[in-house]
Amino acid sequence: MKPSTRSSMVLTLAAALGLSFATVAAAQSDVVRNLYVSAANIPTNVAGVHTYATPREGFNPLTASDEELATYGFPPRPDKQADADHYALWARAMGAAKIRWHGELKPMSASGHGMMPTGSLPQEVMAQVPAGPKQMPNINASGVVLSNTLKTWSNTASFNDIWTVISVPVAQLPFASGSCYNSGATDLTELSFAGIDGRIIFNAATGYPEFIPGEQGGVFTDVNCGAGLTYYNAYVGWESGYSVVFAVNPGDLFYTELHAFGGCNPGSVYVEDLTTLTYNSYSVSNTCLVPQIGRYANWMVERLCCNGPGTDGVWPLANTIGISFEGAAALNGSGKTFYPGSQATSTTVLTMRDNGNTQNIELVNQGSSGFQGQHSLFFQTTGCAYTGGCAP
């Protein structure tokens, strides 16, 4: 046999083996992806929210197989070589996951988001700077939204994984506020979360742009003036409602990681208090008012909307002073990493306004370079939500 013929055969065999390995890897990935959906088969007390089986005795997520991680609802293991930052954060969270929470969920009343009319944003809201992230004032949220151009779910291009570490804030009334809230509301609220497919619509009823969350997991804070108490909890949800999970404490560090599977499939939401070592994972049903596309990835601070006491239905914002998001990033189905520090024109920075749209009440500070600039966000309460005197 001629050397050239032998070389050709070797290359052909190598190519065939490469294709075979790629096919096997893709099939394995599909099996694991399907497990995250099917293994969440233990119902909770909230319709549409399921959890996963309790891990077997001696289970260690750091050494478990991909199939075991999916079976028990732990986030997939990142590639230690290709994504060292994500792996380090994941390993820290998995090593701290010691106390699996088994309590009942507390359903929060649906926000009414799914029934909001949609339309085109007013021209003055859409006015943009020539380059860099878009700036979007709105009635109920601050944060960063990354976007792509997809119209339907793509297993390779859709955002399918997002995570962050959130500092649980100390929440209180606005400073110099003479009463709970001018409108007589009994609660001031704040949600800090990571999510997939949260988006801006134009609310024709109020005349303001409004952020509509999609799949989400994070921290819910409620300053209840009637009881004189402040409640801090992990929560999971989709746009039509939220479910409060275990209690957290101001000052704790909180980890959440979400996975999306597209269309009307439920999403997988992992929540963990890194300080108390408490965790659990949930499959949250998509009500399919809007099929999941994986078009948006978002890190947000929000106040509840739109069944509140004000004329616009937005609940007053709790004064949290400052909230940090650290180690934040998102992946698409091809494993490409995206950051909240993105300066691309496909990035939108949201700023929350007061009820009358007269002043900012929550700011987000976004970096642009280096690890901190790419992965970190800092939120600040400002305006009347900080000092008091917001109009009802």
ZAMARGU-4260 file (C-alpha; in steps of 0.2 Angstrom, whole numbers, plus 5000, padded with zeros to 4 digits):
<rodrens>
0) 5000/5000/5000 | 5007/5017/4995 | 5011/5029/5010 | 4999/5042/5003 | 4985/5029/5002
5) 4988/5024/5020 | 4988/5042/5026 | 4971/5045/5017 | 4964/5030/5026 | 4970/5036/5043
10) 4963/5053/5040 | 4946/5046/5034 | 4946/5034/5050 | 4950/5049/5061 | 4936/5060/5053
15) 4924/5046/5055 | 4929/5043/5074 | 4927/5062/5077 | 4910/5062/5069 | 4905/5047/5080
20) 4912/5055/5096 | 4902/5071/5092 | 4886/5061/5089 | 4888/5052/5105 | 4892/5068/5115
25) 4876/5076/5107 | 4865/5061/5111 | 4872/5061/5129 | 4868/5080/5130 | 4850/5077/5124
30) 4848/5063/5138 | 4854/5075/5151 | 4844/5089/5145 | 4828/5078/5145 | 4832/5072/5163
35) 4831/5090/5170 | 4813/5090/5163 | 4807/5073/5167 | 4816/5070/5184 | 4807/5084/5192
40) 4792/5074/5195 | 4788/5077/5214 | 4774/5089/5216 | 4774/5103/5228 | 4759/5112/5236
45) 4760/5124/5221 | 4752/5119/5205 | 4765/5119/5191 | 4780/5119/5202 | 4789/5102/5205
50) 4805/5097/5214 | 4818/5083/5212 | 4821/5067/5222 | 4832/5069/5238 | 4850/5064/5234
55) 4855/5047/5239 | 4865/5044/5255 | 4883/5050/5252 | 4879/5060/5236 | 4893/5073/5231
60) 4888/5084/5217 | 4907/5088/5215 | 4910/5070/5209 | 4893/5065/5203 | 4890/5060/5185
65) 4880/5072/5173 | 4865/5061/5174 | 4865/5061/5193 | 4866/5080/5194 | 4851/5081/5182
70) 4842/5068/5192 | 4843/5077/5208 | 4841/5095/5200 | 4859/5101/5203 | 4866/5113/5190
75) 4876/5105/5176 | 4895/5104/5179 | 4904/5118/5169 | 4919/5113/5159 | 4934/5116/5171
80) 4946/5120/5157 | 4935/5130/5145 | 4926/5140/5158 | 4936/5140/5174 | 4927/5155/5181
85) 4910/5147/5180 | 4917/5130/5187 | 4925/5139/5202 | 4909/5147/5206 | 4899/5131/5203
90) 4911/5121/5214 | 4909/5133/5228 | 4890/5132/5228 | 4890/5113/5226 | 4902/5111/5240
95) 4891/5122/5251 | 4875/5113/5247 | 4872/5104/5263 | 4854/5107/5269 | 4841/5102/5257
100) 4825/5112/5261 | 4809/5102/5261 | 4796/5115/5267 | 4780/5120/5258 | 4781/5134/5245
105) 4771/5150/5248 | 4762/5156/5232 | 4762/5174/5229 | 4747/5182/5220 | 4750/5183/5201
110) 4757/5199/5196 | 4745/5201/5181 | 4759/5203/5169 | 4752/5190/5157 | 4737/5200/5154
115) 4745/5216/5150 | 4742/5223/5133 | 4757/5225/5122 | 4762/5237/5108 | 4776/5249/5102
120) 4786/5258/5114 | 4784/5277/5113 | 4797/5286/5102 | 4804/5296/5116 | 4808/5280/5126
125) 4817/5273/5111 | 4829/5287/5108 | 4847/5280/5110 | 4865/5285/5110 | 4874/5281/5094
130) 4884/5266/5101 | 4884/5255/5116 | 4870/5248/5127 | 4853/5255/5125 | 4846/5265/5139
135) 4828/5261/5144 | 4818/5270/5158 | 4803/5260/5164 | 4791/5259/5178 | 4796/5244/5188
140) 4814/5237/5185 | 4832/5241/5184 | 4846/5230/5177 | 4854/5223/5162 | 4846/5213/5148
145) 4856/5204/5134 | 4847/5200/5118 | 4849/5190/5102 | 4838/5190/5086 | 4830/5173/5088
150) 4811/5171/5084 | 4810/5153/5090 | 4820/5142/5102 | 4837/5136/5096 | 4847/5122/5104
155) 4863/5131/5099 | 4860/5149/5099 | 4847/5152/5113 | 4851/5158/5130 | 4849/5142/5141
160) 4859/5145/5157 | 4861/5160/5168 | 4869/5162/5185 | 4874/5175/5198 | 4878/5177/5217
165) 4867/5191/5225 | 4870/5200/5241 | 4854/5199/5252 | 4851/5218/5256 | 4845/5226/5272
170) 4827/5232/5267 | 4818/5247/5276 | 4807/5261/5273 | 4813/5276/5263 | 4823/5288/5275
175) 4814/5303/5282 | 4797/5294/5277 | 4784/5300/5289 | 4773/5285/5286 | 4774/5268/5278
180) 4769/5274/5261 | 4760/5289/5255 | 4746/5279/5247 | 4743/5269/5263 | 4751/5253/5255
185) 4755/5240/5268 | 4770/5232/5259 | 4786/5239/5251 | 4793/5225/5239 | 4810/5221/5230
190) 4815/5206/5220 | 4833/5203/5215 | 4835/5189/5202 | 4843/5181/5187 | 4831/5177/5173
195) 4828/5171/5155 | 4816/5179/5143 | 4812/5194/5154 | 4807/5208/5142 | 4800/5226/5140
200) 4782/5229/5134 | 4772/5245/5133 | 4758/5245/5146 | 4744/5254/5137 | 4734/5255/5153
205) 4747/5266/5162 | 4756/5273/5147 | 4773/5267/5153 | 4786/5254/5147 | 4786/5240/5159
210) 4797/5225/5162 | 4789/5208/5161 | 4799/5194/5169 | 4801/5176/5162 | 4809/5161/5170
215) 4817/5168/5186 | 4825/5164/5203 | 4831/5175/5216 | 4828/5184/5232 | 4811/5192/5237
220) 4810/5206/5250 | 4794/5212/5258 | 4794/5226/5271 | 4777/5224/5279 | 4772/5240/5288
225) 4756/5233/5296 | 4766/5219/5305 | 4781/5230/5307 | 4792/5216/5300 | 4803/5213/5285
230) 4803/5196/5276 | 4817/5189/5266 | 4815/5173/5255 | 4822/5164/5241 | 4809/5162/5227
235) 4806/5154/5210 | 4794/5159/5196 | 4788/5162/5179 | 4779/5178/5173 | 4762/5174/5179
240) 4767/5171/5197 | 4780/5168/5210 | 4783/5155/5224 | 4792/5159/5240 | 4804/5145/5245
245) 4815/5146/5261 | 4820/5161/5272 | 4836/5170/5269 | 4844/5183/5280 | 4850/5201/5276
250) 4869/5200/5273 | 4869/5182/5266 | 4876/5178/5249 | 4863/5169/5238 | 4867/5159/5222
255) 4855/5155/5209 | 4857/5146/5192 | 4843/5143/5179 | 4841/5132/5164 | 4829/5134/5150
260) 4823/5121/5137 | 4813/5131/5125 | 4795/5132/5120 | 4782/5127/5133 | 4794/5116/5143
265) 4796/5120/5161 | 4813/5128/5167 | 4824/5122/5180 | 4828/5134/5194 | 4842/5131/5207
270) 4842/5142/5223 | 4855/5141/5237 | 4859/5152/5252 | 4878/5151/5252 | 4879/5157/5270
275) 4866/5145/5278 | 4870/5131/5266 | 4852/5129/5262 | 4846/5124/5244 | 4834/5116/5233
280) 4830/5115/5215 | 4813/5116/5206 | 4805/5113/5189 | 4794/5129/5186 | 4780/5127/5173
285) 4779/5138/5158 | 4761/5144/5157 | 4765/5146/5138 | 4757/5163/5137 | 4773/5167/5128
290) 4783/5151/5122 | 4801/5152/5128 | 4814/5157/5115 | 4829/5160/5125 | 4831/5177/5117
295) 4834/5187/5133 | 4846/5185/5148 | 4843/5197/5162 | 4850/5202/5180 | 4837/5213/5188
300) 4830/5222/5203 | 4811/5224/5202 | 4796/5230/5212 | 4780/5220/5210 | 4768/5225/5197
305) 4754/5227/5193 | 4740/5223/5206 | 4747/5236/5219 | 4739/5250/5227 | 4745/5265/5216
310) 4735/5271/5201 | 4748/5262/5190 | 4747/5246/5200 | 4765/5246/5205 | 4769/5242/5223
315) 4781/5254/5231 | 4800/5250/5231 | 4808/5245/5247 | 4824/5255/5252 | 4838/5242/5250
320) 4852/5255/5249 | 4863/5244/5239 | 4863/5226/5231 | 4878/5217/5223 | 4877/5204/5209
325) 4894/5195/5207 | 4901/5181/5196 | 4886/5184/5184 | 4886/5177/5167 | 4875/5167/5154
330) 4878/5154/5141 | 4870/5149/5125 | 4867/5131/5118 | 4884/5132/5110 | 4893/5136/5126
335) 4897/5154/5122 | 4898/5165/5137 | 4889/5182/5139 | 4892/5195/5153 | 4881/5208/5161
340) 4896/5220/5158 | 4892/5219/5139 | 4894/5236/5130 | 4886/5229/5114 | 4871/5238/5106
345) 4861/5222/5109 | 4862/5226/5128 | 4849/5236/5136 | 4851/5245/5153 | 4835/5247/5162
350) 4832/5261/5175 | 4817/5261/5187 | 4807/5277/5188 | 4794/5282/5201 | 4775/5281/5199
355) 4774/5298/5191 | 4789/5295/5179 | 4797/5310/5186 | 4813/5303/5194 | 4825/5288/5195
360) 4822/5277/5210 | 4834/5262/5207 | 4851/5263/5198 | 4862/5250/5191 | 4880/5252/5189
365) 4888/5242/5175 | 4906/5239/5172 | 4914/5235/5155 | 4931/5226/5157 | 4941/5215/5168
370) 4933/5201/5179 | 4923/5213/5190 | 4918/5224/5175 | 4912/5209/5165 | 4904/5199/5179
375) 4897/5212/5192 | 4883/5224/5194 | 4879/5236/5208 | 4861/5242/5212 | 4858/5258/5222
380) 4841/5264/5228 | 4839/5283/5225 | 4827/5297/5223 | 4811/5296/5233 | 4813/5278/5236
385) 4828/5282/5246 | 4824/5298/5255 | 4805/5297/5256 | 4791/5307/5248 | 4786/5297/5233
390) 4769/5301/5226 | 4756/5288/5228
</rodrens>
